[in-house]
Amino acid sequence: MEAAMRWPSWKVSIVFLVLLFSALAGPSFAQQAADSVNVVQVVGLSGVKEHAKGTLTVENGNLQFVHSKAQVVVAATAIQDVVTGNDSQRMIHGFVGTLTMFAPYESGRFLSLFRSKLDTLTIKYHDSDGGLHGAIFTMAMGKAEPLKKLLVAQGAHTSIPVQDSSSGSNPKTDLAKEQKP
Amino acid sequence: MKRSIQVFGLCLLLLSISLAIPKWRVKAASPPVSKVSAIQVLMIQSDEIKLPAEFQISLYENLIQQLEKKGGFQHVYRDGDKNAAGASDLVVLRGTVRGFKKGSEMARQVTTVTGKTSIDVHCQFTDKDGKSLLEHDLNGKVMFFGGNLRATLDFAKKAAKLAHDNFVAKSGS
């Protein structure tokens, strides 16, 4: 203990730098952490209301959905299948969107033509009793495929192989292609 | 004045009788129910029909939710749940997709009459040993409001009602 206290400051600095480097480099080798993605949980997660908004994160071998009232964690290794897809919704959706359907002179129908594209992420997983669950999330375009890659890298299974983004193909067209039979 | 009150009273009496009679008839005509306390829902299969994964999951999850919401069953087990093996009186629900037409939410909202999404599912209720107890074809559809996945909710409500009507012991019977 006394010997450690007598170390010169340059040695302490080197040790500190080595520790910092290993802390930064470690996750890229072992556990890739993703930034949180804003999603809507359409259906499936127990204890979470349908169409609940939250954030989805893949880190430490888990898929985490954080909602204002709940947090659901699913181990990546428990995921039997992960599939991406796409969908679209009205630009003006929700309660206000419903109200615009009754707007005069059929203007609600006209507004329905303006739509935003969405990515969907569908997972199947088993609980501790072996029971099969499923969950569907929607998110902004282009967000589902990176999440799927992270999940597969951390032990999730998929019936459709992960597409390689390094091939130089357009990710938008790739997303549109993935369909599960 | 007195006569009009009498006529009004008579009308009320006739109305109440006409409303009550069908209930008696339905009760007398309903078949004997096989009372079970638990149901297990297997994952919806779609071997012949190409069904997107989100529809398959939505059918399954909505079906479980509707069965739980409808009540009557003490346990609603999921596919693969180990606890289902211990249930003495268990009915197993297998769903197989026989038809699927993915419509368009935009077409529905713009034209009202086109863009219908429809799913046909063959439901088979069996006992633990696989003996068929009831088979029925059900359809889920969305014609006007809501996204395409809403068709799965429509199916789930019908399937839950079918299960409830046939396998749940009626209170008082």
Interface residues (C-beta under 8 A of the other chain):
Chain A: V42 V43 G44 D81 V83 G85 D87 S88 Q89 R90 T98 M101 G108 R109 S112 L113 R115 T120 T122 K124 H126 D127 D129 G130 G131 L132 H133 G134 A135 I136 Q179 K180 P181
Chain B: M43 S46 K50 L51 P52 A53 E54 Q56 I57 S58 Y60 E61 N62 Q65 Y77 R78 D79 G80 D81 K82 N83 E105 M106 Q109 V110 T111 F145 G147 N148 L149
